[in-house]
């Protein structure tokens, strides 16, 4: 009887205390006032689940800021310029500055580099992305067109900068490279993830590592992107 009673208490405790993941799932995307794309040549696409909830590219904001881009979301979204294409072996990199960490959300959200964009702007869009969080973690994921993961829910790495706290500034240099049969993600000059091309390209994954490149942001996040470049390896 004592064992049964203790188990019942444990179950009750779990039911009464919501998990962090439940709170994360409960955070909704908030449309950005004055949203839309004003940077010449750029376009975007919100995630399918965001579109189902009424979010559009006008629910987020992409604008030129000096030589860079200022992004504020809104829904989770990918942005690209159709002129930006890469094929073969290459590296795409940019610097992302989150001026006020977690200023638009109650937990960290990621931002990073998109590569391998094909059929972008359509329901069949596929691409890969590597994105960092201001808490020292990163993700490598993609759409094919359904979402898929190359790594887990967020891997920590000492190379990834951590914000001193909410409202503080944090900067990451993120690069994604295609090198032979490997796709690599580097943050602040350190390779944090390396994946066989076969693990990220194929049925239900990216159609190819050749394609458009750009940037991606999680929902309710703000950062300034500078130095977006592609170089051949």
C-alpha positions in Angstrom: 0.0 0.0 0.0 2.8 2.4 0.8 4.4 1.8 -2.6 1.1 2.5 -4.4 0.4 5.6 -2.4 3.9 7.0 -3.2 3.5 6.4 -6.9 0.1 8.1 -6.8 1.7 11.2 -5.2 4.4 11.2 -7.8 1.9 11.1 -10.7 -0.1 13.9 -9.1 3.0 16.1 -8.7 3.9 15.7 -12.4 0.3 16.6 -13.4 0.3 19.7 -11.2 3.6 21.1 -12.4 3.7 21.9 -16.1 7.0 21.2 -17.8 9.2 23.7 -19.5 8.4 22.2 -22.9 4.7 22.8 -22.3 5.4 26.5 -21.7 7.6 26.6 -24.8 4.8 25.1 -26.9 2.3 27.5 -25.5 4.2 30.6 -26.7 2.4 32.0 -29.7 3.9 34.0 -32.6 3.1 37.7 -32.3 2.7 39.7 -35.5 5.1 42.7 -35.9 3.7 46.1 -36.3 4.6 47.6 -39.7 5.8 44.2 -40.9 6.8 43.2 -44.4 9.9 43.1 -46.5 11.4 46.4 -47.5 14.9 45.1 -48.4 15.2 45.2 -52.2 15.3 41.9 -53.9 14.4 39.8 -50.8 11.5 37.6 -50.3 10.4 35.1 -47.6 8.2 32.2 -46.5 6.7 31.5 -43.1 6.6 27.9 -41.8 3.5 25.9 -42.8 2.2 25.7 -39.3 2.5 29.5 -39.0 0.6 30.0 -42.2 -2.2 27.8 -40.8 -2.5 30.2 -37.9 -2.9 33.2 -40.2 0.7 34.4 -40.2 2.3 35.8 -43.4 5.5 37.5 -44.4 3.8 40.7 -43.3 3.7 39.4 -39.8 7.5 39.7 -39.6 9.8 42.5 -40.7 12.9 42.5 -42.9 14.5 45.8 -43.6 17.9 47.1 -44.7 20.1 48.6 -41.9 23.3 50.1 -43.2 25.0 47.3 -45.1 23.1 44.6 -43.2 19.5 43.4 -42.6 17.4 44.0 -39.5 14.9 41.1 -38.9 12.1 41.1 -36.4 9.7 38.2 -36.1 6.7 37.3 -35.7 6.4 33.8 -37.2 9.3 31.5 -37.8 10.4 32.4 -41.3 13.1 32.0 -44.0 14.3 34.9 -46.1 16.3 34.8 -49.3 17.2 36.8 -52.4 16.7 34.8 -55.6 20.0 36.1 -56.9 21.9 34.2 -54.1 22.6 30.7 -55.4 25.3 28.2 -54.5 26.4 24.9 -55.9 29.2 22.4 -55.5 31.5 23.0 -52.6 30.9 26.3 -50.8 30.5 28.2 -47.5 27.8 30.6 -46.6 28.3 32.8 -43.6 27.0 35.8 -41.8 27.2 37.5 -38.4 24.0 37.7 -36.3 23.7 40.3 -33.5 20.8 39.9 -31.1 20.7 43.4 -29.5 18.4 42.4 -26.7 18.5 38.7 -25.9 15.0 37.3 -25.3 13.4 40.7 -25.7 10.4 39.3 -27.6 10.1 35.9 -26.0 10.2 34.0 -22.7 12.8 31.5 -23.8 15.7 31.5 -26.4 14.9 31.2 -30.1 17.4 30.6 -32.9 18.6 32.4 -36.0 21.0 31.3 -38.7 22.0 30.4 -42.2 19.9 28.7 -44.9 21.4 26.7 -47.7 20.1 24.3 -50.4 16.9 26.1 -51.0 14.8 24.5 -53.8 11.2 25.2 -54.8 11.3 28.1 -52.3 8.1 30.0 -51.8 6.0 26.9 -52.7 4.4 24.2 -50.6 7.3 21.9 -51.8 10.1 24.1 -50.5 13.1 22.3 -49.2 16.2 23.6 -47.5 18.8 23.1 -44.7 19.6 25.5 -41.9 22.0 25.9 -39.0 20.9 28.3 -36.3 22.3 29.3 -33.0 20.7 30.4 -29.7 22.0 33.1 -27.3 22.2 30.4 -24.6 25.2 28.6 -26.2 23.3 26.0 -28.2 22.6 25.3 -31.9 20.4 23.2 -34.2 20.9 21.8 -37.6 17.5 21.1 -39.3 15.7 21.3 -42.6 12.5 21.0 -44.5 11.8 18.5 -47.2 9.0 19.8 -47.3 8.1 18.4 -43.8 10.5 19.5 -41.0 13.3 17.1 -40.1 16.2 17.2 -37.7 19.9 16.6 -38.4 20.7 16.9 -34.7 18.6 16.9 -31.5 16.6 19.6 -29.8 19.6 21.9 -29.3 23.3 20.9 -28.7 25.5 22.9 -26.5 29.0 23.9 -27.6 31.6 26.1 -25.9 32.2 28.1 -29.1 28.7 29.5 -29.1 28.4 32.8 -27.3 26.0 33.1 -24.4 24.2 36.3 -23.5 24.9 37.7 -20.1 21.1 37.7 -19.5 17.8 38.8 -20.9 18.1 42.2 -22.6 21.8 41.9 -23.1 23.5 41.8 -26.5 25.0 38.6 -28.0 26.7 38.0 -31.3 27.3 34.8 -33.3 29.1 34.3 -36.6 27.4 31.3 -38.3 28.7 29.4 -41.4 27.4 26.4 -43.2 29.7 24.6 -45.6 29.3 21.9 -48.2 32.6 19.9 -48.5 32.4 16.8 -50.6 30.1 14.3 -48.9 29.9 16.5 -45.7 27.7 19.4 -44.6 29.2 21.4 -41.7 28.0 24.1 -39.4 30.5 26.4 -37.7 29.8 29.0 -35.1 32.4 31.6 -34.2 35.0 29.8 -36.2 34.5 26.3 -34.7 32.8 23.4 -36.4 30.0 22.5 -34.1 28.3 19.9 -36.3 29.3 17.7 -39.3 26.8 15.6 -41.2 27.1 13.1 -44.0 25.4 14.5 -47.1 23.3 11.3 -47.2 21.8 12.2 -43.8 20.4 15.6 -45.0 19.7 15.1 -48.7 17.2 12.6 -50.1 13.6 11.6 -49.9 11.8 13.7 -47.2 15.0 15.9 -46.8 16.7 18.5 -48.9 16.5 17.9 -52.6 20.1 18.8 -53.1 22.9 20.9 -51.5 22.8 23.1 -54.6 20.2 25.9 -54.4 19.4 29.3 -52.9 20.9 30.5 -49.7 19.6 33.0 -47.1 18.7 33.3 -43.4 16.2 31.9 -41.0 14.7 33.1 -37.8 12.6 31.4 -35.1 9.4 33.2 -34.0 9.4 36.3 -31.7 13.1 37.0 -32.3 15.1 40.1 -33.4 18.6 40.3 -34.8 20.8 42.3 -37.2 22.5 40.3 -39.9 25.7 41.5 -41.5 28.3 40.1 -43.9 26.1 37.5 -45.6 28.5 36.0 -48.2 29.1 32.9 -50.2 32.6 31.6 -51.1 33.6 28.6 -53.1 35.6 25.9 -51.2 
